Amino acid sequence: MRKSINGLSMLVEGALELDPFSGYLFVFSNRRRNIVKVLYWERNGFCLWQKRLEKDRFKWPDTKEKTLEIGSRELNWLLDGLEIHQNNAHGSLRYRTVL
């Protein structure tokens, strides 16, 4: 977790091959899973947010993929110490018309 804004934005662009200026939130964790950093571009500059747990660990998703796209609800669950896959959670509905 030594990287700051410059290092993380270059990691997003280089290793992950994503656009750091996209407005997405890019979330990183250390190996011990007790620190999370969130990098994002906001209008005229990068923002970096960090949370360190004094006790316990984040329930980081177990995946072999380099990136995983999650929604704001799942990010909140992650930051609250929950798994991002909640079997009892209501699913998303997408309608095209009211009638």
Secondary structure, 3 states (H helix, E strand, C coil): CCCCHHHHHHHHHHCCCCCCCCCCCEEEECCCCCEEEEEEEECCEEEEEEEECCCCCCCCCCCCCCCCCCCHHHHHHHHCCCCCCCCCCCCCCCCCCCC
